[in-house]
């Protein structure tokens, strides 16, 4: 359809936003542990990578861009953020990340609350992040609801997947939602799963109003049913080693559940159990404070330790609600603390794609979705920056309101 | 022993010179160490003048020599070959709450905000600091040798700050930077008006904030007058007493009752206590500068200063520093205009720029935060070097704390507060390999030298 629309949009935005066929010449692609590169041409057709090779030839209608050896990585994937749920996180009134005082918990979908015009979206893509998992926060229940997968561009579709995973919060401060003790919290989580199993068995009776009400609303039970059947991962935000062990034991009754740990400050202490069951971990690399008695084992080299134990992991910023605002910086810090460079890159590209089940993302390969970032230098260095970002085969605008402010005052004060 | 005496004399001289209140005095005395030379190292002195390969001699806790590599080394003292490393001044964080908001984070020892009245200039942050906070060694591993602990920002006047050396000690007095001036924490904007507005008390608006500052300064002026009048009458009395032949009688004047709140404010009016003013918005900072002119004091530094880039000229003219984050924004409405170029734009305007943390995680990598700020400025077309960026966490920070004559740069005669980095210090991959405070090795990654706080003992000692 869109050649005419494409042209109009390009005139308005002064940047191509349409998935035109593209040939990127002389892109340095990462291969090997130290980020050594090989120079290749990348041909993109209809939003996917059609060919990778040397001296590729293309039709006349294809846009050709010579990158002159610039490094190109897959777009980064932030495995937990709240962009689109709050313009100003400290203003309660602009915050849509949690629900309370309603009969809804696991059934809550953040996707329905997202602001696809958020000013924060291009701030993420300016850091080379093309996709993010938007996570719900606990309101007054340990089950917080369903996360969404988004792409960080303000044109076109923002939320790609509305029900990516279910999130349950089991940290020290979350005990209050489930009766006050970790024991009652775990019991209430198991009870909810059992209810969802009964609900599935008696679904027809329920629909015909022949069965008494369940303890949980239907929306929650339907959402938990998807968890129980392994259709979506169950992400447990949990820190203490003992709690992780209890959770693993409790989940043994539900072999289909795809358990993922998030935060998990003390995961390294139970690494053998995680490795045995292939349970992946979402790590906030820089969050190394022993901020509670749950987190006495928090440490900066968690990624290196989990890697040595053969555990899959992905990095998350948990921004903008916290102080950790840069995903690539987190990956760089993980390298400084012992993780091989290629694995740090994998933890924000290939591995989150695997953990979240995102077909075609996180890699530069024939058939992959063309989410690509062109870098000014080593992408894990804090001084590097994307010079161009492509999502689904289209270059996106990197213009931000912040950039406009900087230019306005640079010129007003004649700064050089 | 001789060194202790020297330090004690220096401290005493400083106290007399600056008139700093000598209550709750520092008991910090650096341990003795053998003199040594750090050789073949890339040195950035923190002066913004670039780096060179050379050597540094440390003796009696002080920097004894800084030379380029072609100058012969002194013989007969220990040489540390640091060919692959970089040497910088110890990192200084001008805005920290370590010890007054410690980890683990429980109300039981979260002692940073005396949020019971908008004017609590009488409280001192040092009385809240828990020296066993495990966050101190984490900051040390990031190269931080000196830090200012501030009260929080709930109040218009939050109280006195304290400057610490990042050394393990049993008491906060054992960490206090000898002779450093006190600071006064003030706060603009959303926080005071939110805290007190929610209690239906003044201030509940920004204009209420300003009325509150002005009333307090007027009270301080009155208090200052009362004490000056007393001092005058006392001196008149002493003149009379010395000349008196015992024939007539006069009463010795008695001093006014001490008011701790007013003592701190008068300390500012007398130029002995430095003002550290939490303030986000440019328009409010300009108003605060007018406030300082109305009452005749100097704002040493705006903290957070998210919009400092809008008024770099005004800040330069007023000689006020701005202590900023590299990239924090959006977490509250007054931070909505935060931009990554802020620090570099303040520098380019000729004003004093500082990168601060206000965070127990951020303090562990101020070098990276400075690097991010530098890169953003360079992308905007501002000409500045990595060496300039280093001044944001060393020299300029020392200046804002009033300790630049003692630390903050690598110059002969200054405290040997030094960091040996594994790589160029603005790289994300650089780690502090060794950290010296007053010439004493406090942290060494390879040999495992480093403090273990009492809290960590037996439950976290293996973790750095």
Interface residues (C-beta under 8 A of the other chain):
Chain A: X87 X88 X89 X90 X91 X120 X286 X287 X288 X289 X290 X291 X292 X293 X295 X296 X297 X298 X299 X300 X320 X321 X323 X324 X325 X326 X329 X332 X333 X335 X336 X380 X381 X382 X383 X384 X385 X402 X403 X405 X406 X407 X409 X410 X413 X415 X416
Chain B: X103 X104 X105 X106 X134 X135 X138 X309 X310 X312 X313 X327 X328 X329 X330 X331 X332 X333 X335 X336 X337 X338 X339 X340 X341 X345 X348 X349 X359 X360 X361 X362 X364 X365 X368 X371 X372 X374 X375 X376 X379 X380 X381 X382 X383 X426 X427 X428 X429 X430 X431 X459 X460 X463 X464
